[in-house]
Amino acid sequence: HPSVSNNLNRDDTASNQTAIMQLGVSSGEYSVTITIGEPYYALSDINVYAENKLMLSNFSTDPGCVSSRWFVVNVSDGILDLKFEYTGSHPGGFWSVTSIVVEKGVKGVKLGGMG
């Protein structure tokens, strides 16, 4: 696992409460990459929703490491809705996100003609 001790992943947003983030985007398909990680704690039981659909279930990482996953979501109303929640039973448990990258189109797929 990559380490959290770099400038890109050293800060995070974390909570033990469910949180919703809304991003204004043009309608269409987007690739969304979510990275989680904490310098001192393992993370587990994190669910991520996009447009009210469960996209990442039981997302987890080891202490001091970051983990990234991506998915494709279709936005039809010009607002990308992301929801983060901790679903575990540990009293001190929480979700933590170090970065969110939103890219227009399907990641790794070139659209258009050959050439």
C-alpha positions as CSV (number, residue, x, y, z in Angstrom):
1,H,0.0,0.0,0.0
2,P,1.3,3.5,-0.7
3,S,2.1,5.6,2.3
4,V,0.0,8.6,3.6
5,S,3.2,10.6,4.2
6,N,3.2,12.5,0.9
7,N,1.8,16.0,0.1
8,L,-1.1,14.6,-2.0
9,N,-2.5,12.3,0.8
10,R,-1.4,13.9,4.0
11,D,-4.7,15.8,4.6
12,D,-8.1,14.3,4.9
13,T,-11.7,14.9,5.6
14,A,-13.1,12.5,8.2
15,S,-16.2,12.0,10.3
16,N,-18.2,9.4,12.2
17,Q,-21.4,10.9,10.7
18,T,-22.7,10.4,7.2
19,A,-21.7,13.2,4.9
20,I,-22.9,14.4,1.5
21,M,-20.8,16.3,-1.0
22,Q,-22.4,17.9,-4.1
23,L,-20.3,19.0,-7.1
24,G,-21.7,21.2,-10.0
25,V,-20.8,19.4,-13.2
26,S,-22.3,19.2,-16.7
27,S,-24.5,16.2,-17.3
28,G,-22.7,13.1,-18.6
29,E,-20.5,10.2,-17.5
30,Y,-17.7,10.7,-15.0
31,S,-14.9,8.6,-13.6
32,V,-14.6,9.2,-9.9
33,T,-11.5,8.1,-7.9
34,I,-11.8,8.0,-4.1
35,T,-8.7,7.6,-1.9
36,I,-8.8,6.8,1.8
37,G,-6.1,6.6,4.4
38,E,-5.0,7.6,7.9
39,P,-1.5,7.8,9.3
40,Y,-2.2,6.0,12.5
41,Y,-5.5,4.0,12.0
42,A,-6.8,1.2,9.9
43,L,-10.0,2.1,8.1
44,S,-12.8,-0.3,7.3
45,D,-16.6,-0.4,6.7
46,I,-16.7,2.7,4.6
47,N,-19.4,2.9,2.0
48,V,-19.4,5.5,-0.9
49,Y,-22.5,6.3,-2.8
50,A,-22.8,8.3,-6.0
51,E,-26.2,9.6,-7.3
52,N,-27.9,7.5,-4.6
53,K,-26.3,4.2,-5.8
54,L,-23.8,2.2,-3.7
55,M,-20.5,2.3,-5.6
56,L,-17.9,1.2,-3.0
57,S,-18.9,-1.2,-0.2
58,N,-16.7,-2.0,2.9
59,F,-13.8,0.1,1.5
60,S,-10.8,-0.4,3.8
61,T,-7.0,0.2,4.3
62,D,-4.2,-0.6,6.7
63,P,-2.8,1.9,9.2
64,G,-0.4,4.4,7.5
65,C,-1.5,3.4,4.0
66,V,-3.8,4.8,1.3
67,S,-6.1,2.9,-1.0
68,S,-7.8,4.2,-4.1
69,R,-10.8,2.8,-6.0
70,W,-12.7,4.3,-8.9
71,F,-16.1,4.0,-10.5
72,V,-18.1,5.5,-13.4
73,V,-21.3,7.4,-12.6
74,N,-23.8,9.1,-14.9
75,V,-24.9,12.6,-13.9
76,S,-28.2,13.7,-15.4
77,D,-29.1,16.9,-13.4
78,G,-25.8,18.8,-13.4
79,I,-25.0,17.9,-9.8
80,L,-22.8,15.0,-8.8
81,D,-23.9,13.7,-5.4
82,L,-21.4,11.8,-3.3
83,K,-22.2,10.3,0.1
84,F,-19.7,8.8,2.6
85,E,-20.7,6.7,5.6
86,Y,-19.1,4.5,8.2
87,T,-21.1,1.3,8.7
88,G,-19.1,-0.5,11.2
89,S,-19.9,-1.2,14.9
90,H,-16.6,0.1,16.5
91,P,-17.6,3.0,18.8
92,G,-14.6,5.1,17.6
93,G,-15.0,4.2,13.9
94,F,-15.1,6.8,11.2
95,W,-14.7,7.3,7.4
96,S,-11.7,9.3,6.1
97,V,-11.1,10.5,2.5
98,T,-7.8,12.0,1.4
99,S,-8.7,12.8,-2.2
100,I,-11.5,12.8,-4.7
101,V,-10.7,13.0,-8.4
102,V,-13.6,13.6,-10.9
103,E,-12.8,13.1,-14.6
104,K,-15.2,13.6,-17.5
105,G,-15.8,10.4,-19.4
106,V,-14.8,6.8,-18.7
107,K,-11.3,6.5,-17.3
108,G,-8.9,4.9,-19.7
109,V,-11.3,4.9,-22.6
110,K,-10.5,7.3,-25.5
111,L,-13.7,8.5,-27.2
112,G,-13.7,9.5,-30.8
113,G,-12.1,8.2,-34.0
114,M,-8.9,6.3,-34.3
115,G,-5.8,8.4,-35.2
